Amino acid sequence: MKPFLLILFWSFLLCSCKEVTFKTAQPAGIEVLKEVPPGLRGVYQLIDPNTGDFADSLIIESWGYHMKDKKDVDWLSRGTLSDTLVLKFYENYYFVNFKTDDQWVLRVIRQNPDKSIDYMAIDLQDEKHGDERLKKIAKTLKIKEIKRKEDTFYQINPTRKQLMNLIKSGVFSKARMNKVK
């Protein structure tokens, strides 16, 4: 797998040094799921667009997720649904919320008809595109900048409609993962 694909996926999965965050788990006012629905459970893999080879696997289970490499070895700590990892469902999107201190980080999943998933995040790692994304967000939402050591959080507080508009407007970057099991 090309390094840029792995970096893209992990920048989506884990908190980074620049991150758009939320005061509450998103979307606000939507009930938290107690487990991952059966239709979303399975094994998903990124495909290297240059070679067509599968990369590491994301395994989604009823209780959360974990990762395995090509040799079937777990290599990252598991994410277990809890009060700091919350899953919600709204308008055909799954909202994965990770709590870090007093901030909520959001990842969004949309399952496609072929059972693949689009894994989305507001990627701020690329300076140029990150700044463009923040400017686009600032057109409709107030952004509160919070600095902590080497981390910078850009906290927003959207309504459900505003959040859906952000997703549909292309503010979120996405990576497609194919379901293989």
C-alpha positions as CSV (number, residue, x, y, z in Angstrom):
1,M,0.0,0.0,0.0
2,K,1.3,3.4,-0.8
3,P,2.2,5.4,2.4
4,F,-0.1,8.3,1.5
5,L,-3.2,6.0,1.6
6,L,-2.3,4.7,5.1
7,I,-1.5,8.2,6.3
8,L,-4.8,9.5,4.9
9,F,-6.8,6.7,6.6
10,W,-5.0,7.1,10.0
11,S,-5.3,10.9,9.9
12,F,-9.1,10.2,9.6
13,L,-9.2,7.6,12.3
14,L,-7.1,9.2,15.0
15,C,-7.0,12.7,16.4
16,S,-4.4,14.9,14.9
17,C,-2.7,18.0,15.9
18,K,-5.2,20.1,14.0
19,E,-8.8,19.0,14.3
20,V,-12.4,20.3,13.9
21,T,-14.2,19.4,17.1
22,F,-17.6,19.7,18.7
23,K,-18.9,20.5,22.2
24,T,-21.2,17.5,22.1
25,A,-21.4,14.2,20.2
26,Q,-22.9,14.7,16.8
27,P,-25.5,15.1,15.6
28,A,-26.8,16.7,18.8
29,G,-30.1,15.4,20.1
30,I,-29.8,12.0,18.3
31,E,-29.9,8.9,20.4
32,V,-26.7,6.9,20.9
33,L,-26.6,3.4,19.5
34,K,-25.9,0.7,22.1
35,E,-24.2,-1.5,19.5
36,V,-23.1,-1.5,15.9
37,P,-26.0,-2.6,13.6
38,P,-25.5,-6.0,11.9
39,G,-25.5,-4.5,8.4
40,L,-22.4,-2.4,9.2
41,R,-20.4,-5.2,10.8
42,G,-17.8,-6.9,8.8
43,V,-14.2,-6.7,7.4
44,Y,-13.3,-3.7,5.3
45,Q,-10.1,-3.0,3.3
46,L,-8.6,0.0,1.5
47,I,-7.4,-0.8,-2.0
48,D,-4.1,0.7,-3.3
49,P,-5.3,2.5,-6.5
50,N,-1.9,1.8,-8.2
51,T,-1.6,-1.9,-7.6
52,G,-5.2,-3.0,-6.8
53,D,-3.9,-4.8,-3.7
54,F,-5.8,-4.9,-0.4
55,A,-4.2,-3.2,2.6
56,D,-4.8,-3.6,6.3
57,S,-8.3,-4.6,7.5
58,L,-10.8,-2.6,9.6
59,I,-13.0,-5.1,11.4
60,I,-16.3,-3.6,12.7
61,E,-18.0,-5.8,15.3
62,S,-21.1,-5.3,17.5
63,W,-19.0,-3.7,20.3
64,G,-16.7,-1.4,18.2
65,Y,-13.7,-1.9,15.8
66,H,-10.2,-3.1,15.6
67,M,-7.5,-3.4,12.9
68,K,-5.5,-6.3,11.5
69,D,-2.5,-6.3,9.1
70,K,-2.2,-8.6,6.1
71,K,-0.8,-11.4,8.4
72,D,-4.0,-11.2,10.5
73,V,-2.3,-9.6,13.4
74,D,-4.1,-7.0,15.5
75,W,-1.8,-3.9,15.5
76,L,-3.9,-1.1,17.0
77,S,-5.8,-0.8,20.2
78,R,-9.5,-1.5,19.9
79,G,-12.2,1.1,19.9
80,T,-15.0,0.0,22.2
81,L,-18.4,1.7,22.3
82,S,-18.5,3.6,25.6
83,D,-19.0,7.1,27.0
84,T,-15.9,8.2,25.1
85,L,-16.7,6.4,21.8
86,V,-20.2,7.0,20.7
87,L,-22.1,5.9,17.5
88,K,-25.2,7.6,16.2
89,F,-27.3,7.1,13.0
90,Y,-29.0,9.9,11.2
91,E,-30.1,10.4,7.6
92,N,-28.3,7.2,6.3
93,Y,-25.0,8.2,7.9
94,Y,-23.2,6.7,10.9
95,F,-21.5,9.3,13.2
96,V,-18.5,8.0,15.1
97,N,-17.7,10.4,17.9
98,F,-14.4,10.1,19.9
99,K,-14.1,12.1,23.1
100,T,-10.7,13.7,23.8
101,D,-10.6,15.7,27.0
102,D,-13.6,18.0,26.7
103,Q,-13.7,17.9,22.8
104,W,-15.6,15.5,20.5
105,V,-13.9,14.5,17.3
106,L,-16.2,13.2,14.5
107,R,-15.8,10.6,11.8
108,V,-18.7,9.9,9.5
109,I,-19.5,6.6,7.7
110,R,-21.9,6.1,4.8
111,Q,-22.6,2.6,3.6
112,N,-22.9,2.3,-0.2
113,P,-25.3,-0.1,-2.0
114,D,-22.4,-2.5,-2.8
115,K,-21.7,-2.7,1.0
116,S,-18.5,-0.7,0.8
117,I,-18.2,2.3,3.1
118,D,-17.1,5.9,2.6
119,Y,-15.1,6.9,5.7
120,M,-15.2,10.7,6.1
121,A,-13.5,13.4,8.2
122,I,-12.7,17.1,8.0
123,D,-9.0,16.7,7.1
124,L,-6.9,19.7,8.1
125,Q,-3.5,18.1,7.7
126,D,-2.8,19.7,4.3
127,E,-2.2,23.4,5.0
128,K,-3.8,24.7,1.8
129,H,-6.9,22.4,1.7
130,G,-7.3,22.6,5.5
131,D,-7.4,26.4,5.5
132,E,-9.9,26.3,2.6
133,R,-12.1,23.9,4.6
134,L,-12.0,26.2,7.6
135,K,-12.9,29.2,5.5
136,K,-15.8,27.3,4.0
137,I,-17.0,26.3,7.5
138,A,-16.6,29.8,8.8
139,K,-19.1,31.1,6.1
140,T,-22.0,29.5,8.1
141,L,-20.6,28.7,11.6
142,K,-18.7,30.4,14.3
143,I,-15.3,28.7,14.9
144,K,-13.7,28.8,18.3
145,E,-10.0,28.1,18.2
146,I,-8.6,26.2,21.2
147,K,-4.9,25.6,21.7
148,R,-3.5,22.9,24.0
149,K,0.2,22.2,23.9
150,E,0.9,21.2,20.3
151,D,-2.7,20.6,19.4
152,T,-5.2,23.1,17.9
153,F,-8.9,22.4,18.0
154,Y,-11.4,24.4,15.8
155,Q,-14.6,23.9,17.7
156,I,-18.0,24.3,16.0
157,N,-21.5,23.8,17.2
158,P,-23.7,23.1,14.2
159,T,-27.4,22.3,14.1
160,R,-28.3,18.9,12.5
161,K,-29.1,20.7,9.2
162,Q,-25.8,22.6,9.2
163,L,-23.9,19.4,9.9
164,M,-25.6,17.6,7.0
165,N,-24.9,20.7,4.8
166,L,-21.2,20.4,5.7
167,I,-21.1,16.7,4.7
168,K,-22.9,17.3,1.4
169,S,-20.8,20.4,0.6
170,G,-17.6,18.5,0.4
171,V,-16.0,19.8,3.6
172,F,-15.4,16.2,4.6
173,S,-12.7,14.2,2.8
174,K,-13.4,10.6,2.2
175,A,-11.8,7.2,1.7
176,R,-13.6,4.3,0.3
177,M,-13.2,0.9,2.0
178,N,-14.5,-2.3,0.4
179,K,-16.4,-4.9,2.4
180,V,-14.6,-8.3,2.0
181,K,-16.5,-10.3,4.7
